[in-house]
Amino acid sequence: MNAKRKFPHGILRINSYLEQLKPAEKRVAQYILANYEEVIHLSITKLARAADVSEATVVKFCQHIGYSGYQELKIMLAQVEQSGEQERIYGEIEADDEIEEIIDKIFQIYDHSFQNTKKLLKQSNIKEAIDLLINARRIFFFGFGASGIVAEDSELKFKRINYNAEALIDNHRQKTMASLLSAEDLVVAISDSGRTRELMESLNIARNAGAKIMAITSNMGSPVTEIADTILLTSSKETPFRGSALASRMAQLAVIDVLFLGAAADKYDQTLEALDKTRVVMQDSRIK
């Protein structure tokens, strides 16, 4: 795996690890997220007391998310405050919300997800990810559920510019194909949680076959990030209607669009030629 990966700092970093933390560490994280402007002025003793944990737990939390200790965490939080990049706070969708309120909140959720995903992409190895796509003999997009829909959209985009791309959203098909891959092939694993058991089974087979793996996920430290050669983080704070995967799906689609356009721009003339050909044949399907 690439030792030069770039990971987010401060608030976005804490959020990307949130689901991987132990209960006591999560209390520390949640307190910091709710009071980060105050935390940069607190001693470790006062933070531990406020979060109802031990000082040792605060240190373990800092180390779990990749910092040497509490002092480094405070420095990173202070940089967030100085840059004015604190997260926007928006209301959750409630049962008695009027439709106008739901519209406002949904688009706030999307805006929040897009803006933070944009920051994460700028801190990631996006160029490395595009190079993997450009140089792959075959590209396979693995995903389940809402992430499977993103995988299918990805296949369509890349096929339109003449890439050998395929979406696999069934575990048996994933495993079968994964066993036949080689070092020339690339698997793009799309998973918000990064810990879907069936996906990890398929990825382990692909890894053993020698394929390269790219992960698109919002959870740093999840199993999918441990196996991936390249990681692209998304930001996807969800509504209480978690099964709908509103923010995560939109963030994943945005990342795929960046990868698609990056790959398309690298072979500009060939891309235009392929798009023209596919556009011509699809015109016959339109009602005039």
SEBA-196724 format. One record per residue: residue in one letter; x, y, z of N, C-alpha, C in turn. Coordinates in steps of 0.05 Angstrom, whole numbers, padded with zeros to 5 digits, always signed. Layout:
REM SEBA-196724
AXYZXYZXYZ
...
This chain:
REM SEBA-196724
M+00016-00024+00000+00000+00000+00000+00017+00025+00000
N+00005+00046-00009+00020+00072-00012+00025+00085+00015
A+00050+00089+00022+00056+00102+00048+00053+00132+00047
K+00047+00143+00023+00046+00172+00021+00017+00182+00020
R-00002+00167+00030-00029+00175+00029-00033+00201+00045
K-00051+00218+00035-00058+00242+00049-00085+00239+00062
F-00087+00244+00088-00112+00241+00102-00121+00268+00114
P-00147+00271+00118-00157+00297+00128-00148+00302+00157
H-00150+00327+00165-00144+00335+00192-00168+00348+00206
G-00166+00350+00232-00187+00364+00247-00214+00351+00246
I-00235+00367+00242-00263+00358+00243-00269+00336+00224
L-00260+00339+00199-00266+00319+00178-00252+00292+00185
R-00229+00294+00197-00215+00269+00205-00230+00255+00227
I-00240+00269+00247-00255+00257+00268-00280+00244+00257
N-00294+00258+00240-00319+00247+00228-00313+00221+00212
S-00290+00220+00198-00284+00197+00181-00278+00172+00198
Y-00271+00176+00223-00265+00153+00241-00288+00147+00260
L-00309+00163+00260-00329+00162+00281-00341+00134+00286
E-00348+00120+00264-00361+00094+00267-00342+00072+00275
Q-00316+00077+00276-00296+00057+00283-00288+00058+00313
L-00298+00079+00327-00289+00083+00354-00303+00066+00375
K-00289+00060+00397-00302+00047+00419-00321+00067+00433
P-00340+00058+00449-00360+00076+00461-00348+00099+00476
A-00328+00094+00492-00316+00116+00508-00302+00136+00490
E-00287+00126+00470-00274+00143+00451-00294+00159+00434
K-00316+00147+00428-00337+00161+00413-00348+00184+00429
R-00350+00181+00455-00359+00204+00472-00340+00227+00470
V-00314+00221+00469-00294+00242+00466-00299+00256+00439
A-00302+00240+00418-00305+00251+00391-00330+00268+00390
Q-00352+00259+00400-00377+00273+00399-00376+00300+00415
Y-00362+00299+00437-00359+00324+00452-00342+00344+00436
I-00321+00335+00424-00304+00353+00409-00319+00364+00385
L-00334+00347+00371-00349+00356+00347-00370+00378+00355
A-00381+00375+00379-00401+00394+00388-00389+00419+00400
N-00364+00417+00409-00352+00440+00424-00323+00445+00416
Y-00317+00442+00390-00288+00443+00383-00275+00470+00389
E-00290+00492+00387-00278+00518+00392-00270+00521+00422
E-00285+00507+00439-00279+00507+00467-00255+00488+00473
V-00255+00465+00459-00235+00444+00465-00207+00453+00460
I-00202+00471+00441-00175+00480+00436-00163+00495+00459
H-00180+00503+00478-00170+00518+00501-00171+00500+00527
L-00180+00475+00524-00183+00458+00548-00158+00441+00552
S-00152+00436+00577-00131+00417+00584-00143+00389+00580
I-00125+00369+00579-00135+00342+00575-00152+00333+00598
T-00146+00343+00622-00161+00336+00646-00190+00346+00644
K-00193+00371+00635-00219+00383+00633-00235+00370+00610
L-00222+00363+00588-00237+00349+00566-00246+00322+00576
A-00229+00307+00590-00236+00281+00600-00260+00283+00619
R-00260+00303+00636-00282+00306+00654-00308+00313+00639
A-00306+00331+00619-00329+00339+00604-00341+00316+00588
A-00324+00298+00578-00334+00276+00562-00340+00251+00579
D-00335+00253+00605-00339+00232+00624-00323+00207+00617
V-00297+00212+00612-00279+00190+00606-00253+00195+00622
S-00234+00176+00620-00208+00180+00633-00189+00195+00614
E-00168+00206+00625-00148+00220+00608-00135+00200+00589
A-00132+00175+00598-00120+00155+00581-00138+00150+00556
T-00164+00151+00560-00182+00147+00537-00179+00170+00517
V-00175+00194+00527-00171+00217+00508-00146+00212+00492
V-00125+00203+00505-00100+00198+00490-00104+00175+00470
K-00118+00154+00478-00123+00132+00460-00139+00141+00436
F-00159+00158+00441-00175+00169+00419-00158+00184+00400
C-00140+00201+00409-00123+00217+00392-00105+00199+00375
Q-00095+00178+00387-00077+00160+00373-00092+00143+00353
H-00117+00136+00361-00134+00119+00343-00140+00134+00317
I-00143+00160+00317-00149+00175+00293-00123+00185+00280
G-00100+00177+00290-00075+00182+00276-00058+00205+00286
Y-00064+00216+00310-00048+00237+00321-00030+00226+00342
S-00008+00240+00347+00011+00231+00368+00000+00234+00396
G-00018+00253+00399-00030+00258+00426-00049+00281+00425
Y-00057+00289+00449-00078+00310+00451-00068+00337+00441
Q-00042+00343+00445-00032+00369+00437-00033+00372+00406
E-00026+00351+00391-00028+00352+00362-00057+00356+00353
L-00075+00342+00366-00104+00345+00359-00112+00374+00363
K-00104+00386+00385-00112+00414+00390-00101+00433+00369
I-00076+00428+00360-00064+00444+00339-00080+00442+00314
M-00089+00418+00306-00105+00415+00282-00132+00428+00284
L-00144+00426+00308-00170+00439+00312-00167+00470+00311
A-00146+00480+00321-00141+00509+00320-00138+00518+00291
Q-00125+00502+00274-00122+00509+00246-00149+00510+00232
V-00167+00492+00240-00195+00493+00229-00208+00519+00236
E-00206+00527+00261-00218+00552+00270-00207+00576+00255
Q-00180+00577+00252-00167+00599+00239-00176+00601+00209
S-00180+00578+00197-00188+00579+00168-00218+00583+00164
G-00233+00583+00187-00262+00588+00185-00276+00565+00172
E-00266+00540+00174-00277+00517+00160-00294+00500+00179
Q-00307+00512+00199-00324+00495+00216-00348+00485+00200
E-00358+00462+00210-00380+00450+00196-00406+00466+00199
R-00422+00466+00178-00448+00478+00180-00467+00460+00197
I-00483+00472+00214-00501+00457+00230-00529+00460+00218
Y-00542+00438+00213-00569+00440+00201-00587+00421+00217
G-00613+00426+00215-00632+00411+00231-00637+00383+00218
E-00644+00364+00235-00651+00338+00226-00680+00339+00215
I-00687+00321+00197-00714+00320+00187-00732+00308+00208
E-00753+00322+00214-00772+00315+00235-00798+00305+00223
A-00814+00290+00238-00839+00279+00228-00859+00300+00221
D-00858+00323+00235-00878+00344+00230-00868+00366+00212
D-00845+00362+00198-00835+00382+00180-00854+00386+00156
E-00857+00412+00149-00871+00418+00124-00853+00411+00100
I-00865+00407+00077-00850+00399+00053-00829+00420+00047
E-00835+00446+00051-00815+00467+00046-00790+00463+00064
E-00795+00456+00089-00773+00451+00108-00756+00427+00099
I-00770+00406+00090-00756+00382+00081-00738+00389+00057
I-00749+00405+00038-00733+00413+00015-00708+00428+00024
D-00711+00447+00042-00688+00463+00052-00668+00445+00065
K-00677+00427+00082-00659+00410+00097-00644+00390+00079
I-00658+00379+00060-00645+00360+00041-00623+00373+00026
F-00628+00397+00016-00607+00411+00001-00585+00421+00018
Q-00591+00427+00044-00569+00433+00062-00552+00408+00067
I-00565+00385+00069-00550+00360+00072-00532+00355+00048
Y-00543+00359+00024-00527+00354+00000-00504+00374-00001
D-00510+00400+00004-00489+00420+00003-00467+00414+00023
H-00474+00406+00047-00455+00399+00068-00438+00376+00059
S-00451+00355+00048-00436+00332+00039-00417+00338+00016
F-00427+00354-00003-00410+00361-00027-00386+00378-00018
Q-00390+00398-00001-00369+00416+00006-00347+00401+00022
N-00355+00384+00040-00335+00369+00056-00322+00348+00039
T-00336+00335+00021-00324+00315+00004-00304+00329-00015
K-00310+00353-00024-00292+00369-00040-00266+00374-00025
K-00267+00381+00001-00243+00386+00017-00227+00360+00020
L-00242+00337+00024-00228+00312+00027-00214+00303+00001
L-00227+00308-00021-00214+00301-00047-00189+00317-00052
K-00190+00342-00044-00166+00359-00048-00143+00350-00031
Q-00149+00336-00009-00128+00325+00009-00121+00296+00002
S-00133+00285-00019-00129+00257-00025-00110+00253-00048
N-00104+00228-00055-00087+00222-00077-00104+00219-00103
I-00119+00239-00110-00138+00237-00132-00122+00232-00159
K-00099+00244-00162-00083+00240-00186-00075+00211-00188
E-00067+00199-00165-00060+00171-00165-00084+00153-00173
A-00107+00161-00163-00131+00146-00169-00138+00147-00199
I-00135+00170-00211-00141+00173-00239-00120+00157-00256
D-00095+00157-00247-00074+00142-00261-00081+00112-00260
L-00091+00102-00238-00099+00074-00236-00120+00067-00256
L-00140+00085-00259-00161+00081-00278-00151+00080-00307
I-00134+00100-00313-00124+00103-00340-00107+00079-00349
N-00092+00068-00330-00073+00046-00336-00085+00018-00332
A-00109+00016-00323-00120-00010-00318-00129-00024-00344
R-00124-00049-00346-00134-00065-00369-00165-00067-00368
R-00175-00073-00343-00204-00075-00338-00210-00061-00312
I-00233-00049-00310-00242-00036-00285-00268-00049-00276
F-00269-00057-00251-00293-00069-00240-00302-00052-00216
F-00327-00043-00217-00339-00028-00195-00355-00047-00178
F-00347-00050-00153-00361-00068-00134-00377-00051-00114
G-00402-00058-00110-00419-00044-00090-00444-00059-00085
F-00457-00053-00063-00483-00065-00056-00503-00043-00048
G-00528-00049-00052-00549-00030-00044-00546-00003-00059
A-00547+00019-00044-00544+00045-00056-00517+00048-00069
S-00497+00036-00058-00470+00038-00070-00469+00021-00096
G-00486+00001-00098-00488-00014-00122-00500+00003-00145
I-00518+00021-00138-00530+00039-00158-00508+00057-00169
V-00490+00067-00151-00468+00084-00159-00449+00068-00177
A-00445+00042-00170-00427+00025-00186-00438+00023-00215
E-00464+00019-00217-00477+00017-00244-00474+00043-00260
D-00478+00065-00246-00474+00091-00259-00445+00095-00269
S-00427+00085-00253-00398+00086-00260-00392+00070-00285
E-00403+00046-00286-00399+00029-00310-00409+00044-00335
L-00433+00056-00334-00444+00070-00357-00426+00093-00366
K-00416+00109-00347-00399+00131-00353-00374+00123-00367
F-00360+00103-00355-00334+00095-00366-00337+00080-00392
K-00358+00065-00395-00362+00051-00421-00367+00071-00443
R-00380+00093-00437-00385+00113-00458-00360+00125-00469
I-00338+00124-00454-00313+00135-00465-00293+00112-00471
N-00305+00088-00476-00291+00065-00487-00271+00052-00467
Y-00278+00053-00441-00262+00039-00421-00275+00011-00418
N-00259-00009-00412-00268-00036-00407-00277-00036-00377
A-00302-00029-00373-00312-00025-00345-00337-00042-00341
E-00341-00052-00317-00364-00068-00310-00371-00064-00281
A-00397-00062-00275-00407-00061-00247-00415-00089-00239
L-00406-00097-00215-00414-00123-00204-00427-00118-00177
I-00452-00123-00174-00467-00117-00150-00479-00142-00137
D-00470-00165-00147-00478-00191-00135-00453-00205-00124
N-00455-00215-00100-00431-00226-00087-00419-00250-00102
H-00436-00267-00113-00425-00290-00127-00410-00282-00152
R-00422-00263-00167-00408-00253-00191-00382-00239-00183
Q-00383-00223-00161-00358-00210-00152-00336-00230-00146
K-00343-00250-00131-00323-00270-00124-00312-00285-00148
T-00330-00293-00166-00322-00307-00190-00302-00291-00206
M-00309-00266-00212-00292-00248-00228-00266-00242-00213
A-00268-00237-00186-00245-00230-00171-00223-00251-00172
S-00231-00276-00173-00212-00298-00174-00196-00299-00201
L-00207-00285-00221-00195-00286-00248-00179-00260-00255
L-00176-00242-00235-00163-00217-00240-00132-00220-00240
S-00119-00199-00248-00090-00199-00248-00080-00171-00239
A-00054-00167-00239-00043-00141-00231-00050-00118-00250
E-00060-00125-00274-00068-00105-00294-00096-00095-00289
D-00110-00108-00271-00139-00101-00267-00142-00084-00242
L-00164-00069-00242-00170-00051-00219-00199-00056-00209
V-00201-00058-00183-00228-00059-00171-00233-00033-00155
V-00255-00020-00162-00263+00004-00147-00285-00005-00128
A-00278-00005-00102-00297-00014-00081-00312+00010-00070
I-00338+00010-00074-00355+00033-00065-00371+00024-00041
S-00365+00036-00018-00379+00028+00007-00377+00051+00027
D-00400+00062+00034-00400+00084+00054-00389+00074+00080
S-00398+00051+00090-00389+00041+00116-00361+00030+00115
G-00354+00019+00091-00328+00006+00088-00325-00020+00103
R-00347-00031+00112-00345-00056+00128-00367-00077+00121
T-00376-00076+00096-00395-00097+00087-00381-00123+00084
R-00391-00144+00098-00377-00169+00098-00374-00182+00071
E-00395-00182+00054-00394-00194+00028-00374-00179+00010
L-00373-00153+00012-00354-00137-00004-00325-00145+00004
M-00320-00147+00030-00293-00153+00039-00284-00181+00030
E-00303-00200+00029-00297-00227+00019-00287-00225-00010
S-00302-00209-00026-00294-00206-00054-00268-00192-00058
L-00263-00171-00041-00239-00156-00044-00214-00173-00035
N-00218-00189-00016-00195-00207-00007-00187-00226-00030
I-00207-00236-00044-00202-00253-00067-00187-00238-00089
A-00197-00213-00094-00184-00196-00115-00155-00190-00107
R-00151-00184-00081-00124-00178-00072-00106-00202-00075
N-00115-00225-00068-00099-00249-00071-00093-00256-00100
A-00110-00247-00119-00106-00251-00147-00086-00231-00159
G-00080-00210-00143-00060-00190-00151-00072-00164-00161
A-00098-00161-00162-00111-00137-00172-00106-00113-00154
K-00106-00089-00165-00104-00064-00150-00133-00057-00140
I-00134-00044-00117-00160-00037-00105-00161-00008-00098
M-00182+00005-00106-00188+00033-00098-00213+00033-00081
A-00213+00047-00059-00236+00048-00042-00249+00076-00041
I-00275+00077-00044-00290+00102-00040-00308+00098-00016
T-00302+00112+00006-00316+00107+00031-00315+00132+00049
S-00332+00133+00069-00331+00155+00087-00319+00148+00114
N-00311+00122+00117-00301+00113+00143-00272+00104+00142
M-00255+00123+00152-00227+00117+00154-00222+00096+00176
G-00205+00078+00171-00199+00057+00191-00218+00033+00189
S-00236+00034+00169-00254+00011+00165-00239-00010+00149
P-00249-00035+00148-00234-00057+00134-00227-00050+00105
V-00245-00037+00091-00239-00031+00063-00215-00013+00059
T-00211+00005+00079-00187+00023+00077-00161+00008+00083
E-00163-00014+00097-00139-00029+00104-00129-00045+00081
I-00147-00052+00062-00139-00069+00040-00134-00053+00014
A-00143-00028+00013-00141-00012-00011-00113+00000-00017
D-00106+00002-00042-00082+00015-00050-00086+00046-00050
T-00109+00055-00057-00116+00083-00057-00143+00087-00044
I-00145+00108-00028-00170+00114-00013-00180+00141-00021
L-00205+00143-00028-00219+00169-00032-00241+00171-00012
L-00238+00191+00006-00258+00194+00027-00280+00212+00019
T-00304+00205+00028-00328+00222+00024-00338+00231+00051
S-00354+00252+00051-00367+00261+00076-00397+00258+00072
S-00410+00244+00090-00438+00237+00085-00454+00235+00111
K-00457+00257+00125-00475+00257+00148-00503+00251+00139
E-00515+00229+00150-00541+00221+00140-00564+00232+00157
T-00588+00230+00146-00612+00237+00161-00620+00213+00178
P-00640+00216+00196-00649+00193+00211-00659+00170+00193
F-00666+00176+00168-00675+00156+00149-00650+00143+00136
R-00634+00130+00153-00608+00121+00144-00608+00102+00120
G-00629+00085+00119-00630+00066+00097-00632+00079+00070
S-00641+00104+00069-00644+00117+00043-00617+00126+00032
A-00596+00127+00048-00569+00134+00039-00568+00159+00022
L-00581+00180+00031-00583+00204+00015-00556+00217+00010
A-00543+00225+00031-00518+00240+00028-00496+00223+00017
S-00494+00198+00027-00472+00181+00018-00473+00175-00012
R-00497+00170-00022-00499+00165-00051-00491+00189-00068
M-00500+00213-00059-00493+00237-00075-00463+00243-00073
A-00451+00238-00050-00422+00243-00048-00406+00223-00065
Q-00415+00198-00065-00402+00178-00081-00404+00184-00111
L-00427+00193-00120-00431+00201-00148-00413+00224-00156
A-00410+00243-00137-00392+00266-00143-00363+00257-00146
V-00354+00238-00130-00327+00228-00132-00323+00213-00159
I-00343+00197-00166-00342+00183-00192-00340+00203-00215
D-00356+00224-00213-00355+00245-00235-00327+00257-00237
V-00314+00262-00215-00287+00274-00215-00268+00254-00229
L-00270+00228-00221-00253+00208-00233-00258+00205-00263
F-00284+00205-00270-00292+00203-00298-00280+00226-00315
L-00284+00250-00306-00275+00273-00321-00244+00274-00321
G-00232+00266-00300-00202+00265-00299-00191+00246-00319
A-00204+00222-00321-00195+00202-00340-00202+00210-00368
A-00225+00223-00372-00233+00232-00398-00215+00254-00409
A-00207+00272-00392-00189+00294-00400-00161+00284-00408
D-00153+00262-00396-00126+00251-00402-00124+00242-00431
K-00147+00232-00442-00148+00223-00470-00170+00239-00484
Y-00165+00265-00486-00186+00283-00495-00198+00277-00522
D-00181+00273-00542-00190+00269-00569-00205+00242-00571
Q-00194+00221-00559-00207+00195-00560-00234+00196-00545
T-00235+00212-00523-00260+00215-00508-00281+00228-00525
L-00275+00250-00538-00294+00263-00555-00304+00245-00577
E-00286+00230-00589-00294+00212-00610-00314+00190-00600
A-00308+00179-00577-00325+00159-00565-00352+00170-00557
L-00352+00194-00546-00377+00207-00538-00394+00213-00562
D-00381+00222-00584-00396+00228-00609-00409+00203-00620
K-00394+00181-00620-00405+00156-00630-00429+00146-00614
T-00427+00147-00588-00449+00138-00571-00473+00157-00572
R-00467+00183-00576-00489+00202-00578-00505+00198-00603
V-00491+00192-00625-00504+00187-00651-00523+00163-00650
V-00514+00141-00638-00531+00117-00638-00554+00120-00619
M-00551+00137-00598-00573+00141-00579-00594+00160-00589
Q-00587+00176-00609-00607+00195-00620-00631+00181-00632
D-00626+00157-00643-00648+00142-00655-00669+00133-00634
S-00661+00134-00609-00680+00125-00588-00698+00148-00578
R-00693+00172-00588-00709+00195-00579-00733+00199-00596
I-00755+00206-00583-00780+00212-00597-00778+00240-00608
K-00784+00243-00634-00781+00268-00647-00809+00281-00651
